[in-house]
Amino acid sequence: MAWEIHSDFSSSNIASLRYDDVTSTLEVTFLSGAVYQYYDVPSNIWDGLKNAGSKGTFMHQSVKGYYRYSRV
């Protein structure tokens, strides 16, 4: 795995993001401490999430409900 970390942002719900471009796995750490992995997420979605003004809105519109996930 080659995780790319993105944590230089402020969000009311998300603490940090990581993405593994080898497995196309997106890992989201929420401010509550919960960590979820989303599978088979294309790199363009990762790029969109990194550049989104609101990470939470982007997650709701483009990730949640579209990709398999598990709580880790």
mmCIF file of the N, C-alpha and C atoms, coordinates in Angstrom:
data_MODEL
# 
_entry.id   MODEL 
# 
loop_
_atom_site.group_PDB 
_atom_site.id 
_atom_site.type_symbol 
_atom_site.label_atom_id 
_atom_site.label_alt_id 
_atom_site.label_comp_id 
_atom_site.label_asym_id 
_atom_site.label_entity_id 
_atom_site.label_seq_id 
_atom_site.pdbx_PDB_ins_code 
_atom_site.Cartn_x 
_atom_site.Cartn_y 
_atom_site.Cartn_z 
_atom_site.occupancy 
_atom_site.B_iso_or_equiv 
_atom_site.pdbx_formal_charge 
_atom_site.auth_seq_id 
_atom_site.auth_comp_id 
_atom_site.auth_asym_id 
_atom_site.auth_atom_id 
_atom_site.pdbx_PDB_model_num 
ATOM 1   N N  . MET A 1 1  ? 0.828   -1.181 0.000  1.00 0.00 ? 1  MET A N  1 
ATOM 2   C CA . MET A 1 1  ? 0.000   0.000  0.000  1.00 0.00 ? 1  MET A CA 1 
ATOM 3   C C  . MET A 1 1  ? 0.873   1.245  0.000  1.00 0.00 ? 1  MET A C  1 
ATOM 4   N N  . ALA A 1 2  ? 0.397   2.261  -0.682 1.00 0.00 ? 2  ALA A N  1 
ATOM 5   C CA . ALA A 1 2  ? 1.100   3.537  -0.761 1.00 0.00 ? 2  ALA A CA 1 
ATOM 6   C C  . ALA A 1 2  ? 0.102   4.639  -0.441 1.00 0.00 ? 2  ALA A C  1 
ATOM 7   N N  . TRP A 1 3  ? -0.154  4.837  0.823  1.00 0.00 ? 3  TRP A N  1 
ATOM 8   C CA . TRP A 1 3  ? -1.165  5.799  1.234  1.00 0.00 ? 3  TRP A CA 1 
ATOM 9   C C  . TRP A 1 3  ? -0.716  7.232  0.968  1.00 0.00 ? 3  TRP A C  1 
ATOM 10  N N  . GLU A 1 4  ? -1.616  7.996  0.382  1.00 0.00 ? 4  GLU A N  1 
ATOM 11  C CA . GLU A 1 4  ? -1.449  9.448  0.274  1.00 0.00 ? 4  GLU A CA 1 
ATOM 12  C C  . GLU A 1 4  ? -2.350  10.055 1.330  1.00 0.00 ? 4  GLU A C  1 
ATOM 13  N N  . ILE A 1 5  ? -1.798  10.901 2.174  1.00 0.00 ? 5  ILE A N  1 
ATOM 14  C CA . ILE A 1 5  ? -2.545  11.479 3.290  1.00 0.00 ? 5  ILE A CA 1 
ATOM 15  C C  . ILE A 1 5  ? -2.933  12.912 2.965  1.00 0.00 ? 5  ILE A C  1 
ATOM 16  N N  . HIS A 1 6  ? -4.176  13.250 3.319  1.00 0.00 ? 6  HIS A N  1 
ATOM 17  C CA . HIS A 1 6  ? -4.652  14.619 3.144  1.00 0.00 ? 6  HIS A CA 1 
ATOM 18  C C  . HIS A 1 6  ? -5.328  15.032 4.452  1.00 0.00 ? 6  HIS A C  1 
ATOM 19  N N  . SER A 1 7  ? -4.680  15.930 5.171  1.00 0.00 ? 7  SER A N  1 
ATOM 20  C CA . SER A 1 7  ? -5.241  16.337 6.466  1.00 0.00 ? 7  SER A CA 1 
ATOM 21  C C  . SER A 1 7  ? -5.123  17.835 6.701  1.00 0.00 ? 7  SER A C  1 
ATOM 22  N N  . ASP A 1 8  ? -4.666  18.574 5.697  1.00 0.00 ? 8  ASP A N  1 
ATOM 23  C CA . ASP A 1 8  ? -4.490  20.012 5.849  1.00 0.00 ? 8  ASP A CA 1 
ATOM 24  C C  . ASP A 1 8  ? -5.753  20.739 5.392  1.00 0.00 ? 8  ASP A C  1 
ATOM 25  N N  . PHE A 1 9  ? -6.823  20.531 6.144  1.00 0.00 ? 9  PHE A N  1 
ATOM 26  C CA . PHE A 1 9  ? -8.096  21.187 5.840  1.00 0.00 ? 9  PHE A CA 1 
ATOM 27  C C  . PHE A 1 9  ? -8.901  21.246 7.128  1.00 0.00 ? 9  PHE A C  1 
ATOM 28  N N  . SER A 1 10 ? -9.940  22.051 7.107  1.00 0.00 ? 10 SER A N  1 
ATOM 29  C CA . SER A 1 10 ? -10.847 22.071 8.257  1.00 0.00 ? 10 SER A CA 1 
ATOM 30  C C  . SER A 1 10 ? -12.207 21.561 7.792  1.00 0.00 ? 10 SER A C  1 
ATOM 31  N N  . SER A 1 11 ? -12.846 20.805 8.653  1.00 0.00 ? 11 SER A N  1 
ATOM 32  C CA . SER A 1 11 ? -14.155 20.238 8.352  1.00 0.00 ? 11 SER A CA 1 
ATOM 33  C C  . SER A 1 11 ? -14.910 20.089 9.661  1.00 0.00 ? 11 SER A C  1 
ATOM 34  N N  . SER A 1 12 ? -16.217 20.220 9.599  1.00 0.00 ? 12 SER A N  1 
ATOM 35  C CA . SER A 1 12 ? -17.029 20.052 10.804 1.00 0.00 ? 12 SER A CA 1 
ATOM 36  C C  . SER A 1 12 ? -17.267 18.588 11.126 1.00 0.00 ? 12 SER A C  1 
ATOM 37  N N  . ASN A 1 13 ? -16.849 17.673 10.229 1.00 0.00 ? 13 ASN A N  1 
ATOM 38  C CA . ASN A 1 13 ? -17.133 16.256 10.427 1.00 0.00 ? 13 ASN A CA 1 
ATOM 39  C C  . ASN A 1 13 ? -15.948 15.332 10.163 1.00 0.00 ? 13 ASN A C  1 
ATOM 40  N N  . ILE A 1 14 ? -15.031 15.721 9.303  1.00 0.00 ? 14 ILE A N  1 
ATOM 41  C CA . ILE A 1 14 ? -13.945 14.841 8.864  1.00 0.00 ? 14 ILE A CA 1 
ATOM 42  C C  . ILE A 1 14 ? -12.610 15.347 9.402  1.00 0.00 ? 14 ILE A C  1 
ATOM 43  N N  . ALA A 1 15 ? -11.838 14.431 10.008 1.00 0.00 ? 15 ALA A N  1 
ATOM 44  C CA . ALA A 1 15 ? -10.532 14.796 10.576 1.00 0.00 ? 15 ALA A CA 1 
ATOM 45  C C  . ALA A 1 15 ? -9.408  14.629 9.566  1.00 0.00 ? 15 ALA A C  1 
ATOM 46  N N  . SER A 1 16 ? -9.424  13.507 8.812  1.00 0.00 ? 16 SER A N  1 
ATOM 47  C CA . SER A 1 16 ? -8.354  13.285 7.844  1.00 0.00 ? 16 SER A CA 1 
ATOM 48  C C  . SER A 1 16 ? -8.805  12.296 6.780  1.00 0.00 ? 16 SER A C  1 
ATOM 49  N N  . LEU A 1 17 ? -8.067  12.298 5.681  1.00 0.00 ? 17 LEU A N  1 
ATOM 50  C CA . LEU A 1 17 ? -8.350  11.429 4.536  1.00 0.00 ? 17 LEU A CA 1 
ATOM 51  C C  . LEU A 1 17 ? -7.057  10.761 4.111  1.00 0.00 ? 17 LEU A C  1 
ATOM 52  N N  . ARG A 1 18 ? -7.195  9.506  3.659  1.00 0.00 ? 18 ARG A N  1 
ATOM 53  C CA . ARG A 1 18 ? -6.047  8.807  3.066  1.00 0.00 ? 18 ARG A CA 1 
ATOM 54  C C  . ARG A 1 18 ? -6.572  8.052  1.851  1.00 0.00 ? 18 ARG A C  1 
ATOM 55  N N  . TYR A 1 19 ? -5.676  7.888  0.884  1.00 0.00 ? 19 TYR A N  1 
ATOM 56  C CA . TYR A 1 19 ? -6.059  7.170  -0.327 1.00 0.00 ? 19 TYR A CA 1 
ATOM 57  C C  . TYR A 1 19 ? -4.903  6.302  -0.770 1.00 0.00 ? 19 TYR A C  1 
ATOM 58  N N  . ASP A 1 20 ? -5.206  5.060  -1.084 1.00 0.00 ? 20 ASP A N  1 
ATOM 59  C CA . ASP A 1 20 ? -4.214  4.123  -1.617 1.00 0.00 ? 20 ASP A CA 1 
ATOM 60  C C  . ASP A 1 20 ? -4.513  3.919  -3.095 1.00 0.00 ? 20 ASP A C  1 
ATOM 61  N N  . ASP A 1 21 ? -3.650  4.447  -3.953 1.00 0.00 ? 21 ASP A N  1 
ATOM 62  C CA . ASP A 1 21 ? -3.917  4.359  -5.393 1.00 0.00 ? 21 ASP A CA 1 
ATOM 63  C C  . ASP A 1 21 ? -3.660  2.962  -5.956 1.00 0.00 ? 21 ASP A C  1 
ATOM 64  N N  . VAL A 1 22 ? -2.995  2.096  -5.208 1.00 0.00 ? 22 VAL A N  1 
ATOM 65  C CA . VAL A 1 22 ? -2.789  0.719  -5.663 1.00 0.00 ? 22 VAL A CA 1 
ATOM 66  C C  . VAL A 1 22 ? -4.086  -0.082 -5.537 1.00 0.00 ? 22 VAL A C  1 
ATOM 67  N N  . THR A 1 23 ? -4.767  0.080  -4.399 1.00 0.00 ? 23 THR A N  1 
ATOM 68  C CA . THR A 1 23 ? -6.004  -0.676 -4.166 1.00 0.00 ? 23 THR A CA 1 
ATOM 69  C C  . THR A 1 23 ? -7.261  0.169  -4.370 1.00 0.00 ? 23 THR A C  1 
ATOM 70  N N  . SER A 1 24 ? -7.099  1.448  -4.659 1.00 0.00 ? 24 SER A N  1 
ATOM 71  C CA . SER A 1 24 ? -8.220  2.383  -4.817 1.00 0.00 ? 24 SER A CA 1 
ATOM 72  C C  . SER A 1 24 ? -9.097  2.422  -3.566 1.00 0.00 ? 24 SER A C  1 
ATOM 73  N N  . THR A 1 25 ? -8.410  2.432  -2.414 1.00 0.00 ? 25 THR A N  1 
ATOM 74  C CA . THR A 1 25 ? -9.109  2.476  -1.133 1.00 0.00 ? 25 THR A CA 1 
ATOM 75  C C  . THR A 1 25 ? -9.019  3.873  -0.538 1.00 0.00 ? 25 THR A C  1 
ATOM 76  N N  . LEU A 1 26 ? -10.165 4.414  -0.191 1.00 0.00 ? 26 LEU A N  1 
ATOM 77  C CA . LEU A 1 26 ? -10.251 5.711  0.475  1.00 0.00 ? 26 LEU A CA 1 
ATOM 78  C C  . LEU A 1 26 ? -10.541 5.468  1.944  1.00 0.00 ? 26 LEU A C  1 
ATOM 79  N N  . GLU A 1 27 ? -9.741  6.036  2.823  1.00 0.00 ? 27 GLU A N  1 
ATOM 80  C CA . GLU A 1 27 ? -9.963  5.909  4.262  1.00 0.00 ? 27 GLU A CA 1 
ATOM 81  C C  . GLU A 1 27 ? -10.305 7.266  4.831  1.00 0.00 ? 27 GLU A C  1 
ATOM 82  N N  . VAL A 1 28 ? -11.397 7.324  5.560  1.00 0.00 ? 28 VAL A N  1 
ATOM 83  C CA . VAL A 1 28 ? -11.883 8.574  6.138  1.00 0.00 ? 28 VAL A CA 1 
ATOM 84  C C  . VAL A 1 28 ? -11.913 8.440  7.653  1.00 0.00 ? 28 VAL A C  1 
ATOM 85  N N  . THR A 1 29 ? -11.242 9.351  8.327  1.00 0.00 ? 29 THR A N  1 
ATOM 86  C CA . THR A 1 29 ? -11.297 9.410  9.780  1.00 0.00 ? 29 THR A CA 1 
ATOM 87  C C  . THR A 1 29 ? -12.176 10.592 10.159 1.00 0.00 ? 29 THR A C  1 
ATOM 88  N N  . PHE A 1 30 ? -13.242 10.298 10.880 1.00 0.00 ? 30 PHE A N  1 
ATOM 89  C CA . PHE A 1 30 ? -14.178 11.336 11.281 1.00 0.00 ? 30 PHE A CA 1 
ATOM 90  C C  . PHE A 1 30 ? -13.753 11.920 12.621 1.00 0.00 ? 30 PHE A C  1 
ATOM 91  N N  . LEU A 1 31 ? -14.225 13.124 12.911 1.00 0.00 ? 31 LEU A N  1 
ATOM 92  C CA . LEU A 1 31 ? -13.876 13.782 14.163 1.00 0.00 ? 31 LEU A CA 1 
ATOM 93  C C  . LEU A 1 31 ? -14.306 12.960 15.364 1.00 0.00 ? 31 LEU A C  1 
ATOM 94  N N  . SER A 1 32 ? -15.299 12.114 15.216 1.00 0.00 ? 32 SER A N  1 
ATOM 95  C CA . SER A 1 32 ? -15.753 11.237 16.303 1.00 0.00 ? 32 SER A CA 1 
ATOM 96  C C  . SER A 1 32 ? -14.732 10.158 16.623 1.00 0.00 ? 32 SER A C  1 
ATOM 97  N N  . GLY A 1 33 ? -13.778 9.958  15.721 1.00 0.00 ? 33 GLY A N  1 
ATOM 98  C CA . GLY A 1 33 ? -12.796 8.896  15.872 1.00 0.00 ? 33 GLY A CA 1 
ATOM 99  C C  . GLY A 1 33 ? -13.097 7.680  15.018 1.00 0.00 ? 33 GLY A C  1 
ATOM 100 N N  . ALA A 1 34 ? -14.287 7.606  14.468 1.00 0.00 ? 34 ALA A N  1 
ATOM 101 C CA . ALA A 1 34 ? -14.652 6.480  13.599 1.00 0.00 ? 34 ALA A CA 1 
ATOM 102 C C  . ALA A 1 34 ? -13.838 6.542  12.311 1.00 0.00 ? 34 ALA A C  1 
ATOM 103 N N  . VAL A 1 35 ? -13.400 5.367  11.851 1.00 0.00 ? 35 VAL A N  1 
ATOM 104 C CA . VAL A 1 35 ? -12.622 5.267  10.619 1.00 0.00 ? 35 VAL A CA 1 
ATOM 105 C C  . VAL A 1 35 ? -13.346 4.322  9.664  1.00 0.00 ? 35 VAL A C  1 
ATOM 106 N N  . TYR A 1 36 ? -13.565 4.780  8.440  1.00 0.00 ? 36 TYR A N  1 
ATOM 107 C CA . TYR A 1 36 ? -14.228 3.980  7.418  1.00 0.00 ? 36 TYR A CA 1 
ATOM 108 C C  . TYR A 1 36 ? -13.325 3.876  6.201  1.00 0.00 ? 36 TYR A C  1 
ATOM 109 N N  . GLN A 1 37 ? -13.345 2.710  5.588  1.00 0.00 ? 37 GLN A N  1 
ATOM 110 C CA . GLN A 1 37 ? -12.654 2.527  4.315  1.00 0.00 ? 37 GLN A CA 1 
ATOM 111 C C  . GLN A 1 37 ? -13.693 2.303  3.225  1.00 0.00 ? 37 GLN A C  1 
ATOM 112 N N  . TYR A 1 38 ? -13.515 3.002  2.118  1.00 0.00 ? 38 TYR A N  1 
ATOM 113 C CA . TYR A 1 38 ? -14.364 2.875  0.940  1.00 0.00 ? 38 TYR A CA 1 
ATOM 114 C C  . TYR A 1 38 ? -13.520 2.251  -0.166 1.00 0.00 ? 38 TYR A C  1 
ATOM 115 N N  . TYR A 1 39 ? -14.087 1.246  -0.824 1.00 0.00 ? 39 TYR A N  1 
ATOM 116 C CA . TYR A 1 39 ? -13.303 0.433  -1.757 1.00 0.00 ? 39 TYR A CA 1 
ATOM 117 C C  . TYR A 1 39 ? -13.625 0.751  -3.217 1.00 0.00 ? 39 TYR A C  1 
ATOM 118 N N  . ASP A 1 40 ? -12.608 0.571  -4.057 1.00 0.00 ? 40 ASP A N  1 
ATOM 119 C CA . ASP A 1 40 ? -12.735 0.764  -5.505 1.00 0.00 ? 40 ASP A CA 1 
ATOM 120 C C  . ASP A 1 40 ? -13.137 2.186  -5.866 1.00 0.00 ? 40 ASP A C  1 
ATOM 121 N N  . VAL A 1 41 ? -12.586 3.121  -5.135 1.00 0.00 ? 41 VAL A N  1 
ATOM 122 C CA . VAL A 1 41 ? -12.848 4.545  -5.383 1.00 0.00 ? 41 VAL A CA 1 
ATOM 123 C C  . VAL A 1 41 ? -11.855 5.032  -6.439 1.00 0.00 ? 41 VAL A C  1 
ATOM 124 N N  . PRO A 1 42 ? -12.330 5.511  -7.575 1.00 0.00 ? 42 PRO A N  1 
ATOM 125 C CA . PRO A 1 42 ? -11.413 5.980  -8.622 1.00 0.00 ? 42 PRO A CA 1 
ATOM 126 C C  . PRO A 1 42 ? -10.616 7.208  -8.179 1.00 0.00 ? 42 PRO A C  1 
ATOM 127 N N  . SER A 1 43 ? -9.459  7.383  -8.788 1.00 0.00 ? 43 SER A N  1 
ATOM 128 C CA . SER A 1 43 ? -8.577  8.489  -8.404 1.00 0.00 ? 43 SER A CA 1 
ATOM 129 C C  . SER A 1 43 ? -9.211  9.849  -8.682 1.00 0.00 ? 43 SER A C  1 
ATOM 130 N N  . ASN A 1 44 ? -10.108 9.943  -9.660 1.00 0.00 ? 44 ASN A N  1 
ATOM 131 C CA . ASN A 1 44 ? -10.736 11.245 -9.916 1.00 0.00 ? 44 ASN A CA 1 
ATOM 132 C C  . ASN A 1 44 ? -11.667 11.647 -8.767 1.00 0.00 ? 44 ASN A C  1 
ATOM 133 N N  . ILE A 1 45 ? -12.256 10.661 -8.085 1.00 0.00 ? 45 ILE A N  1 
ATOM 134 C CA . ILE A 1 45 ? -13.069 10.973 -6.908 1.00 0.00 ? 45 ILE A CA 1 
ATOM 135 C C  . ILE A 1 45 ? -12.167 11.442 -5.770 1.00 0.00 ? 45 ILE A C  1 
ATOM 136 N N  . TRP A 1 46 ? -11.040 10.774 -5.590 1.00 0.00 ? 46 TRP A N  1 
ATOM 137 C CA . TRP A 1 46 ? -10.060 11.207 -4.580 1.00 0.00 ? 46 TRP A CA 1 
ATOM 138 C C  . TRP A 1 46 ? -9.618  12.636 -4.860 1.00 0.00 ? 46 TRP A C  1 
ATOM 139 N N  . ASP A 1 47 ? -9.281  12.939 -6.097 1.00 0.00 ? 47 ASP A N  1 
ATOM 140 C CA . ASP A 1 47 ? -8.871  14.297 -6.450 1.00 0.00 ? 47 ASP A CA 1 
ATOM 141 C C  . ASP A 1 47 ? -9.994  15.290 -6.171 1.00 0.00 ? 47 ASP A C  1 
ATOM 142 N N  . GLY A 1 48 ? -11.215 14.908 -6.510 1.00 0.00 ? 48 GLY A N  1 
ATOM 143 C CA . GLY A 1 48 ? -12.356 15.787 -6.247 1.00 0.00 ? 48 GLY A CA 1 
ATOM 144 C C  . GLY A 1 48 ? -12.561 16.038 -4.764 1.00 0.00 ? 48 GLY A C  1 
ATOM 145 N N  . LEU A 1 49 ? -12.383 14.987 -3.964 1.00 0.00 ? 49 LEU A N  1 
ATOM 146 C CA . LEU A 1 49 ? -12.545 15.130 -2.515 1.00 0.00 ? 49 LEU A CA 1 
ATOM 147 C C  . LEU A 1 49 ? -11.468 16.039 -1.934 1.00 0.00 ? 49 LEU A C  1 
ATOM 148 N N  . LYS A 1 50 ? -10.235 15.867 -2.371 1.00 0.00 ? 50 LYS A N  1 
ATOM 149 C CA . LYS A 1 50 ? -9.147  16.717 -1.867 1.00 0.00 ? 50 LYS A CA 1 
ATOM 150 C C  . LYS A 1 50 ? -9.402  18.184 -2.192 1.00 0.00 ? 50 LYS A C  1 
ATOM 151 N N  . ASN A 1 51 ? -9.965  18.450 -3.355 1.00 0.00 ? 51 ASN A N  1 
ATOM 152 C CA . ASN A 1 51 ? -10.146 19.827 -3.805 1.00 0.00 ? 51 ASN A CA 1 
ATOM 153 C C  . ASN A 1 51 ? -11.496 20.419 -3.441 1.00 0.00 ? 51 ASN A C  1 
ATOM 154 N N  . ALA A 1 52 ? -12.374 19.625 -2.857 1.00 0.00 ? 52 ALA A N  1 
ATOM 155 C CA . ALA A 1 52 ? -13.717 20.104 -2.532 1.00 0.00 ? 52 ALA A CA 1 
ATOM 156 C C  . ALA A 1 52 ? -13.661 21.148 -1.424 1.00 0.00 ? 52 ALA A C  1 
ATOM 157 N N  . GLY A 1 53 ? -14.469 22.177 -1.564 1.00 0.00 ? 53 GLY A N  1 
ATOM 158 C CA . GLY A 1 53 ? -14.564 23.193 -0.516 1.00 0.00 ? 53 GLY A CA 1 
ATOM 159 C C  . GLY A 1 53 ? -15.152 22.615 0.756  1.00 0.00 ? 53 GLY A C  1 
ATOM 160 N N  . SER A 1 54 ? -16.134 21.735 0.602  1.00 0.00 ? 54 SER A N  1 
ATOM 161 C CA . SER A 1 54 ? -16.733 21.043 1.739  1.00 0.00 ? 54 SER A CA 1 
ATOM 162 C C  . SER A 1 54 ? -16.527 19.540 1.554  1.00 0.00 ? 54 SER A C  1 
ATOM 163 N N  . LYS A 1 55 ? -15.667 18.972 2.396  1.00 0.00 ? 55 LYS A N  1 
ATOM 164 C CA . LYS A 1 55 ? -15.398 17.529 2.291  1.00 0.00 ? 55 LYS A CA 1 
ATOM 165 C C  . LYS A 1 55 ? -16.655 16.716 2.603  1.00 0.00 ? 55 LYS A C  1 
ATOM 166 N N  . GLY A 1 56 ? -17.434 17.170 3.591  1.00 0.00 ? 56 GLY A N  1 
ATOM 167 C CA . GLY A 1 56 ? -18.645 16.441 3.972  1.00 0.00 ? 56 GLY A CA 1 
ATOM 168 C C  . GLY A 1 56 ? -19.674 16.423 2.863  1.00 0.00 ? 56 GLY A C  1 
ATOM 169 N N  . THR A 1 57 ? -19.872 17.561 2.229  1.00 0.00 ? 57 THR A N  1 
ATOM 170 C CA . THR A 1 57 ? -20.833 17.630 1.116  1.00 0.00 ? 57 THR A CA 1 
ATOM 171 C C  . THR A 1 57 ? -20.384 16.740 -0.022 1.00 0.00 ? 57 THR A C  1 
ATOM 172 N N  . PHE A 1 58 ? -19.108 16.775 -0.341 1.00 0.00 ? 58 PHE A N  1 
ATOM 173 C CA . PHE A 1 58 ? -18.592 15.936 -1.421 1.00 0.00 ? 58 PHE A CA 1 
ATOM 174 C C  . PHE A 1 58 ? -18.758 14.467 -1.066 1.00 0.00 ? 58 PHE A C  1 
ATOM 175 N N  . MET A 1 59 ? -18.472 14.105 0.186  1.00 0.00 ? 59 MET A N  1 
ATOM 176 C CA . MET A 1 59 ? -18.655 12.709 0.613  1.00 0.00 ? 59 MET A CA 1 
ATOM 177 C C  . MET A 1 59 ? -20.101 12.274 0.399  1.00 0.00 ? 59 MET A C  1 
ATOM 178 N N  . HIS A 1 60 ? -21.044 13.109 0.791  1.00 0.00 ? 60 HIS A N  1 
ATOM 179 C CA . HIS A 1 60 ? -22.456 12.752 0.648  1.00 0.00 ? 60 HIS A CA 1 
ATOM 180 C C  . HIS A 1 60 ? -22.877 12.665 -0.816 1.00 0.00 ? 60 HIS A C  1 
ATOM 181 N N  . GLN A 1 61 ? -22.349 13.538 -1.647 1.00 0.00 ? 61 GLN A N  1 
ATOM 182 C CA . GLN A 1 61 ? -22.771 13.594 -3.040 1.00 0.00 ? 61 GLN A CA 1 
ATOM 183 C C  . GLN A 1 61 ? -22.063 12.596 -3.947 1.00 0.00 ? 61 GLN A C  1 
ATOM 184 N N  . SER A 1 62 ? -20.833 12.176 -3.571 1.00 0.00 ? 62 SER A N  1 
ATOM 185 C CA . SER A 1 62 ? -20.039 11.391 -4.519 1.00 0.00 ? 62 SER A CA 1 
ATOM 186 C C  . SER A 1 62 ? -19.436 10.103 -3.975 1.00 0.00 ? 62 SER A C  1 
ATOM 187 N N  . VAL A 1 63 ? -19.520 9.865  -2.670 1.00 0.00 ? 63 VAL A N  1 
ATOM 188 C CA . VAL A 1 63 ? -18.873 8.670  -2.107 1.00 0.00 ? 63 VAL A CA 1 
ATOM 189 C C  . VAL A 1 63 ? -19.879 7.778  -1.380 1.00 0.00 ? 63 VAL A C  1 
ATOM 190 N N  . LYS A 1 64 ? -20.545 8.312  -0.361 1.00 0.00 ? 64 LYS A N  1 
ATOM 191 C CA . LYS A 1 64 ? -21.475 7.508  0.433  1.00 0.00 ? 64 LYS A CA 1 
ATOM 192 C C  . LYS A 1 64 ? -22.609 6.995  -0.456 1.00 0.00 ? 64 LYS A C  1 
ATOM 193 N N  . GLY A 1 65 ? -22.824 5.715  -0.388 1.00 0.00 ? 65 GLY A N  1 
ATOM 194 C CA . GLY A 1 65 ? -23.879 5.099  -1.183 1.00 0.00 ? 65 GLY A CA 1 
ATOM 195 C C  . GLY A 1 65 ? -23.427 4.668  -2.566 1.00 0.00 ? 65 GLY A C  1 
ATOM 196 N N  . TYR A 1 66 ? -22.223 5.046  -2.959 1.00 0.00 ? 66 TYR A N  1 
ATOM 197 C CA . TYR A 1 66 ? -21.710 4.696  -4.288 1.00 0.00 ? 66 TYR A CA 1 
ATOM 198 C C  . TYR A 1 66 ? -20.644 3.606  -4.243 1.00 0.00 ? 66 TYR A C  1 
ATOM 199 N N  . TYR A 1 67 ? -19.980 3.449  -3.098 1.00 0.00 ? 67 TYR A N  1 
ATOM 200 C CA . TYR A 1 67 ? -18.871 2.494  -3.000 1.00 0.00 ? 67 TYR A CA 1 
ATOM 201 C C  . TYR A 1 67 ? -19.041 1.615  -1.767 1.00 0.00 ? 67 TYR A C  1 
ATOM 202 N N  . ARG A 1 68 ? -18.564 0.370  -1.882 1.00 0.00 ? 68 ARG A N  1 
ATOM 203 C CA . ARG A 1 68 ? -18.575 -0.525 -0.732 1.00 0.00 ? 68 ARG A CA 1 
ATOM 204 C C  . ARG A 1 68 ? -17.711 0.096  0.361  1.00 0.00 ? 68 ARG A C  1 
ATOM 205 N N  . TYR A 1 69 ? -18.056 -0.183 1.597  1.00 0.00 ? 69 TYR A N  1 
ATOM 206 C CA . TYR A 1 69 ? -17.286 0.370  2.696  1.00 0.00 ? 69 TYR A CA 1 
ATOM 207 C C  . TYR A 1 69 ? -17.333 -0.559 3.895  1.00 0.00 ? 69 TYR A C  1 
ATOM 208 N N  . SER A 1 70 ? -16.427 -0.331 4.807  1.00 0.00 ? 70 SER A N  1 
ATOM 209 C CA . SER A 1 70 ? -16.471 -1.018 6.095  1.00 0.00 ? 70 SER A CA 1 
ATOM 210 C C  . SER A 1 70 ? -15.880 -0.095 7.147  1.00 0.00 ? 70 SER A C  1 
ATOM 211 N N  . ARG A 1 71 ? -16.336 -0.291 8.368  1.00 0.00 ? 71 ARG A N  1 
ATOM 212 C CA . ARG A 1 71 ? -15.757 0.452  9.490  1.00 0.00 ? 71 ARG A CA 1 
ATOM 213 C C  . ARG A 1 71 ? -14.535 -0.320 9.956  1.00 0.00 ? 71 ARG A C  1 
ATOM 214 N N  . VAL A 1 72 ? -13.436 0.360  10.151 1.00 0.00 ? 72 VAL A N  1 
ATOM 215 C CA . VAL A 1 72 ? -12.197 -0.333 10.556 1.00 0.00 ? 72 VAL A CA 1 
ATOM 216 C C  . VAL A 1 72 ? -11.760 0.106  11.935 1.00 0.00 ? 72 VAL A C  1 
# 
